[in-house]
Amino acid sequence: MPATAPGVALTIDFCGGPNGTGADLALLALLRQQQVPATLFLNWRWITANPSLAKDLAADPLFEFANHGTTHRPLSVTGRSAYGITGTANPGEVYDEIMTNDARLTELTGHRPRYFRPGTAYLDEVAADIVRSLGLVPVGFSVNGDGGATFPAPTVTREVSRAHTGDIVILHGNRPGGGTAAGLVRALAAMKDRGETFRPLPKETS
Ligand SMILES: [Zn+2]
């Protein structure tokens, strides 16, 4: 698909770790039922906790797998923290944070992922250069759809519905029981009503 294809890109993070290794099956079923493509940013800890689901999702052409890090740390060469989580401390730790999970994703899909989003979505400039030198595109977001799966459904609907063509929406698929899936149902309906379309992430982004 050309980079200029119109549409909103949905990206779903699966963070793993304590309180974060669940699977929002309602969210995944919704995307499949409505055939809305999404890029799934999988953390190594989430894959380790959900090996058969990860395999199932890898086989579905609706979804593209992307790298959400190995231990879910902010990507830094100085140990800078974000949201109270200590970042990687040097280039070696940056490399490990990217490449341990890169190998796991490659094993699951048969090809290397194209995108990287660190835990907390924070990365400093040197770390971003390392991401690129490893052949990956660092990906942020322009619309915070579910506040880390903390928003109630009406807030998810309101926030996701703000997205227009060219936007990258971030949601979470690892915390079922929140408002993400229920809120997205109504957002998709409203967006489709006004003619919005959905696309995978473009090949080049930032
Ligand atoms: Zn995350």
Boltz pocket constraint, residues with backbone or C-beta under 6 A from the ligand:
constraints:
  - pocket:
      binder: B
      contacts: [[A, 13], [A, 14], [A, 15], [A, 68], [A, 72], [A, 118], [A, 119], [A, 120]]
      max_distance: 6.0
